[in-house]
Amino acid sequence: MMSTSTVNPPQPASQHLADSHEMIRVQGARVNNLKDISVQIPKRRLTVFTGVSGSGKSSLVFGTIAAESQRMINETYSAFVQGFMPTLARPDVDVLDGLTTAILVDQERLGANPRSTVGTVTDANAMLRIVFSRLAQPQIGSPQAYSFNVASISGGGAVKFERGGKTVKERRSFKITGGMCPNCEGRGTVTDFDLTALFDADKSLSEGALTIPGYSMDGWYGRIFAGSGYFDMEKKIGKYTKQELEDLLHREPTKIKVDGINLTYEGLIPKMKKSFLAKDVDAMQPHIRAFVQRAVTFTACPECGGTRLAEHARNSKINGKSIADACSMQISDLAAWVRELEEPAVAPLLEALGGTLDSFVDIGLGYLSLDRSSGTLSGGEAQRTKMIRHLGSSLTDVTYVFDEPSIGLHPHDIARMNELLLQLRDKGNTVLVVEHKPEMIAIADHVVDLGPRAGTEGGQVMFEGTVEGLRVSDTLTGRHLDDRASLKTTVRSATGKLEIRGAHANNLKDIDVDIPLGLLTVMTGVAGSGKSSLIRGSVAGLDDVVMVDQGSIKGSRRSNPATYTGMLEPIRKAFAKANGVKPALFSANSEGACPTCNGAGVIYTDLGMMAGVANPCEDCGGKRFDSSVLEYHLGGRDISQVLAMSVSEAEEFFVAGDARIPAAHKILARLSDVGLGYLCIGQPLTTLSGGERQRLKLAVHMGEKGNIYVLDEPTTGLHLADVQQLLGLLDRLVDDGKTVIVIEHHQAVMAHGDWIIDLGPGAGHDGGCIVFQGTPAELVAGRSTLTGEHLAKYIGA
C-alpha cells in the first residue's frame, strides 16, 4: 500500500538560457533619416510604430529590422541560388539582435498584368481548376484545360535522335489543351482603335502627324519610319493609299536596315498592343492612361462573353456551373457552393479550397470575385489579399510586419482587422505595425513613437511604452491621440448638382443620386459597398473633373520632387537665360551630368551575389553635375545648391529678386499647402514615405484645371496632426469655388464635410445602394447606418 505522506511539489528550475532572448534589440540605427537610434521591441507582442509621415517609421521597421532579417535568411542559401535573388545590403546599424524570420505584408498594389486576377494571385484559382479537372462533365483534360493563360496548341513533324549508335528518324506529334479563348487570347476584352486619336490626317509624318505619346519624329521612331520605305514622310496621311495606310497601322514586324543598322519596323496598332496594352489600364502612367482611354475602346469579347475561356472550358460543368460561373460568383457565395460539394475523392482539396475562400470572408474581402482583375484592387484590398496565406499558417515565432493595415477600411471593418492581428500575436508571433489610426494604436502591447517631425527634423525615438503612457506623454502623437473632430455648426449651401442616373457598374443597383456642387462631399460606406464604382463609373471620366486616386507614384533614384512636379523645367530655363547657355546643361539626366557617374552622384560596384557597393562620386562629390555647370549661378546659387533646398527655402528664394520664377513658386506653394515644406526638392523619390508620396501627388493634381476634385482616401499615410492640415486645404479649395468629392473612411473628414453620401448597407451584392444622403449632423442624429453609428461614437454624441 502506498504511503499517504505529502509529496513536495518540484521546485521550478532556473530560467533556461534560451528563454532569455525576449527582445529584438536595435542599437545605432542610421537608415535614411534615423539619428543613431536604439530601441528594444518585445517578442510575441503587438508593437505599433507611430509618428508623422516621414518621421522614420518605415526606415526602422522595413528598412532596418525586416531588411536585415531577409538578408540573413537569403545568406543561408547557396551562392548559386543567391545569384537569382535580390541582393540586399546590410542596413546602417551597429547592433541588431534577437531577430526572427520576417514576413512583410506591405501596401504595394498587386501586379498590374491584365492576365492577373484575384484567383491567380492566390491559390484559389489553381485549386479550383484541379477540382474541375476531376469532377466536371464532360471531361476535357488536365487543370490547364481550364486556365485562360494556357493556349490550345498542337503540332507534329519528323525528329532525329541517336539511339544505340544509330540515327533514328520518327514522326511525332503533340497536343496541349488549354483554356484560353482564341479570340481575345485570354484577356476577356477586345480592343478597337479610334484612328483620329492616333494621328492628324491633315499632316505628314515629318510634320508630326502622330499624336501617340512618345512617338516623336526627332528620334529613332523618325529614322525607322523614314528608313522603312513604305510611305512618303512628306505626304499627308489623309492622302495615303490603302496599302500605305495598312503598312502604317497594321504591318507585322519586318526586318529593315537603316543607315547600316538592323532594325525592326512594326505597324502602330500591333506596336501599341505590345507596349501600351500589355499593362492594366489602371496601372499606367497618367498621360498614357488618358491617351489609351481616349484612343482605345475595350469591349467584352463576343466569343467568350468576357470570361476569357474557350468554349470547351465553358461547357464543362459541376452541378450546372462552369469554372467561369464559379469565378464570377461573390467569394462568400462561392465558399458556400464549394462546401455543398461532397466528393470523397477530392475531399482534402475541397477542404483546402474552402479554407482559403473562408479566409477571404474572415478578412472582409468576401465581396470580391476570383475573376476580378488584380490591378483594380485598392492598396488596402491588396494588402489584405496578401494576408490570406498567413492566416491559417502553423508557423510561430515569426515576425509579421504590416504597413498601415487600416488603409481602405471602414471603422466597422477595423475591429475585424484588429482581431486578426491579435490572433497572429496570440499564436506566438511578433507583430510589428506601422499605423496612424487611434483604433489600431489602442490594441498595442507596446508603442514606439518617432519624431518629432518629418525628414531631417525626425528620426528620433520620442516615446517607448504602453498606449496609456503615450496618451499622457508630451509627444505630437500623444497630444493628438484623443483628438475628436466636432460637427460643423453651419454647412455650405450647394450651387448646383451633378446628376447621376441609373449607375450600375459592378455591384451598383441602378442607383440615382445628386452630388451637390460647391460643397465638400464625403462618400463613405463599408469596403466593397460601391463607392469607387460610383465615382469611376459616373464621375471620373467627365470634363472638368480632376481625379486623384490611391495609386502610388513611381520613380527611380534619379526622380525627385523637382522633376516629378515639373518644377525643374522653369528653373532650368531661368538658369539658362541668366547665363546665356542651354537649359539641358542644368539637368543631371542630360548634358549637365557629371561624366564620371553619369549624373547618379554615386558609383555603383556590382559584386554579383553580394550586395553592390555605392560610393559617392569623387569628381562631383555627389552633386551629380559637371564642375563646369556649377560655375553658372542664379540669385547667387548654383543648380546643386538649389536642388539641396527645402520646399520652404526654395519658396522664399524664388519669390523675388534675380531668382524670381513665378511658375516654380506656384508649384512650391502647393507643396507647402499639403504639408511638405520640410522636403528637399532634390531628394530622390525612392526615399519618400507612402504619406509623402500621396501628398506630393495631391500637390501635382491641384495644379490641373478643373472645377470638380475627386480624392480617393487622401488621408492614407497621414498622421493625426496632418489630417487637420489636409482639411484646411480642402476647405480652401471649396472656398475658391471648387467642388470637392472625397472617398473616405476617416471620421474626422466625415465630420468636417458639408454633405455625406453613404453606400451600403453591406459589401458586394449586399451593397450598391444609397443608404443615406444628407448633412453629417443628420447622419449622426439618425444613426440609421453603420457609418452613422461609428461617427456618433467618434464625436461622443
Secondary structure as UniProt FT lines:
FT   HELIX           17..20
FT   STRAND          23..29
FT   TURN            32..33
FT   STRAND          37..42
FT   TURN            43..44
FT   STRAND          46..50
FT   TURN            53..54
FT   HELIX           57..60
FT   HELIX           61..66
FT   HELIX           67..74
FT   TURN            75..76
FT   HELIX           79..82
FT   TURN            83..84
FT   STRAND          95..97
FT   STRAND          102..105
FT   TURN            114..115
FT   HELIX           118..121
FT   HELIX           124..135
FT   HELIX           143..146
FT   TURN            148..149
FT   STRAND          153..163
FT   TURN            164..165
FT   STRAND          166..176
FT   TURN            182..186
FT   STRAND          189..193
FT   HELIX           195..197
FT   TURN            201..202
FT   HELIX           205..207
FT   TURN            213..214
FT   TURN            217..218
FT   HELIX           220..228
FT   TURN            233..234
FT   HELIX           237..239
FT   HELIX           242..250
FT   STRAND          254..258
FT   TURN            259..260
FT   STRAND          261..265
FT   HELIX           268..275
FT   HELIX           276..278
FT   HELIX           281..283
FT   HELIX           286..295
FT   STRAND          296..300
FT   TURN            302..306
FT   HELIX           311..315
FT   STRAND          317..318
FT   TURN            319..320
FT   STRAND          321..322
FT   HELIX           323..328
FT   HELIX           331..340
FT   HELIX           344..346
FT   HELIX           347..362
FT   TURN            363..364
FT   TURN            366..367
FT   TURN            370..371
FT   HELIX           374..376
FT   HELIX           379..391
FT   STRAND          399..403
FT   TURN            405..408
FT   HELIX           411..426
FT   TURN            427..428
FT   STRAND          430..434
FT   HELIX           438..441
FT   TURN            442..443
FT   STRAND          446..451
FT   HELIX           455..457
FT   STRAND          460..465
FT   HELIX           467..472
FT   HELIX           476..480
FT   TURN            481..482
FT   STRAND          496..503
FT   TURN            506..507
FT   STRAND          511..517
FT   STRAND          520..525
FT   TURN            527..528
FT   HELIX           531..538
FT   TURN            539..541
FT   TURN            543..544
FT   STRAND          545..548
FT   TURN            557..558
FT   HELIX           561..564
FT   TURN            565..567
FT   HELIX           568..579
FT   HELIX           583..586
FT   TURN            588..592
FT   TURN            595..599
FT   STRAND          602..607
FT   TURN            608..609
FT   STRAND          610..616
FT   TURN            618..622
FT   TURN            627..628
FT   HELIX           629..631
FT   TURN            635..636
FT   HELIX           639..643
FT   HELIX           647..653
FT   HELIX           657..659
FT   HELIX           662..673
FT   TURN            674..675
FT   TURN            677..678
FT   TURN            681..682
FT   HELIX           685..687
FT   HELIX           690..702
FT   STRAND          708..712
FT   TURN            714..717
FT   HELIX           720..735
FT   TURN            736..737
FT   STRAND          739..743
FT   HELIX           747..752
FT   STRAND          755..760
FT   HELIX           764..766
FT   STRAND          769..774
FT   HELIX           776..782
FT   HELIX           786..795
//
